[in-house]
Amino acid sequence: MLSAVQRITRAASRAFHGNRVLRSAKNLRNGLIDRTFRRAAAAEGWRIADQLSHDGVREAAFTIAFNTPWAIDLLTRQWSRNHPDLRLVVIDNSSDRSARVAHEGLCRQRGVRYLPLPRNPEWSPNRSHGIALNWVWFNVVRHARLDVAGFIDHDCIPVASLDLRSRLAGRAAYGLRGASLTHPQAWNLWAGYCFFRPAAAEGLAVDFKHRIELGLDTGGGNWTGFYRHLDPAAVGEAGHRIVQIELGDGRPPYAMLLLDEAFLHLDGASYREAFRDASIRRRIMESILARG
């Protein structure tokens, strides 16, 4: 049961976010920061795009790393086992310098393209992630003119192979779809598991920032400028179910989302208290590695 303080706090939050004038002002502020950040070190994004083009890469997946070397270690290790034909690129949005050094070392060891982003000006993890995704889309994906581009959370670990070509056959986009709880017509693809044919977005306003006024999380900005213009039949929906990872030592099992029977989302590797425990991380890693 919520306390009186919690009820008052939630009511105040709803009133604040529901204020159209304040929301518009915040969206203007967020858009300005996004556009400014997008121009920062843009040439580095073009350089990676040119390298992908030079290598003949037409399909690539991008992950936004954030202060979690153990997750990047697991992701890159599993990627080489289950998706050797789909190029992975690690884009580093970490605020911790030592994490960036570790991420770069892991990528070099595994032959994975690595690109550090400039310092992200956003303190909110949600907004930071959204403008990092926009930076990649506009400075790498569009410049490389990829046939297929995807975004995978840094803790969304491949445990089996998946034929993305067939999932995207005849489609503009594919991923885990989520509906707005406040606007029945609005929806977005979860920014941690989504794949696109960039050509389908030509002339449309791609925006991976959240849209609180539409009840949509990171990636929700795509509803207004991109998704709502697509034929519903052109958007494929990922299958998903909850699985339990046994942690042993009398601990309760840990629930995770399994996507398309191929990607296991650890959920919160950068911030959940459970992942601060090295023994829990080790048990989860062992369980994932045993799956494939």
CORFEN-V118941 format. One record per residue. N is the residue number from 0. D_CENTER is the distance of its C-alpha to the mean C-alpha in whole Angstrom. Layout:
n: (N:N)
d_center: (D_CENTER:D_CENTER)
This chain:
n: (0:1:2:3:4:5:6:7:8:9:10:11:12:13:14:15:16:17:18:19:20:21:22:23:24:25:26:27:28:29:30:31:32:33:34:35:36:37:38:39:40:41:42:43:44:45:46:47:48:49:50:51:52:53:54:55:56:57:58:59:60:61:62:63:64:65:66:67:68:69:70:71:72:73:74:75:76:77:78:79:80:81:82:83:84:85:86:87:88:89:90:91:92:93:94:95:96:97:98:99:100:101:102:103:104:105:106:107:108:109:110:111:112:113:114:115:116:117:118:119:120:121:122:123:124:125:126:127:128:129:130:131:132:133:134:135:136:137:138:139:140:141:142:143:144:145:146:147:148:149:150:151:152:153:154:155:156:157:158:159:160:161:162:163:164:165:166:167:168:169:170:171:172:173:174:175:176:177:178:179:180:181:182:183:184:185:186:187:188:189:190:191:192:193:194:195:196:197:198:199:200:201:202:203:204:205:206:207:208:209:210:211:212:213:214:215:216:217:218:219:220:221:222:223:224:225:226:227:228:229:230:231:232:233:234:235:236:237:238:239:240:241:242:243:244:245:246:247:248:249:250:251:252:253:254:255:256:257:258:259:260:261:262:263:264:265:266:267:268:269:270:271:272:273:274:275:276:277:278:279:280:281:282:283:284:285:286:287:288:289:290:291)
d_center: (33:32:34:35:33:30:31:32:29:27:30:29:26:26:29:27:24:26:28:28:29:27:24:25:26:23:21:23:22:19:19:22:19:17:19:21:18:17:20:20:21:20:22:20:18:20:22:19:19:23:22:20:23:26:24:24:21:20:17:14:10:8:6:6:9:11:14:14:16:17:14:13:17:16:13:15:18:17:16:19:21:19:18:20:20:17:16:13:12:11:11:12:12:14:17:19:21:22:18:18:21:20:17:19:22:20:18:22:23:21:21:18:17:16:16:16:15:18:18:16:18:16:17:15:12:10:12:11:7:8:11:9:7:11:13:11:12:15:16:15:14:17:20:19:20:18:19:16:12:9:5:5:4:7:9:9:12:14:18:19:19:18:19:17:20:21:19:18:22:23:20:18:15:14:11:11:13:14:17:18:21:23:23:23:23:19:16:13:10:7:4:3:6:8:11:13:17:16:20:20:18:21:23:20:18:15:13:9:11:12:16:18:21:19:18:14:11:8:9:12:14:14:16:19:19:17:17:20:22:21:23:22:23:21:18:17:16:15:17:16:19:19:20:22:22:26:26:30:32:33:29:28:25:21:19:16:14:15:14:16:18:16:13:13:11:13:11:12:13:13:15:17:20:21:19:21:24:24:26:23:21:23:24:21:20:24:23:20:22:25:23:22)
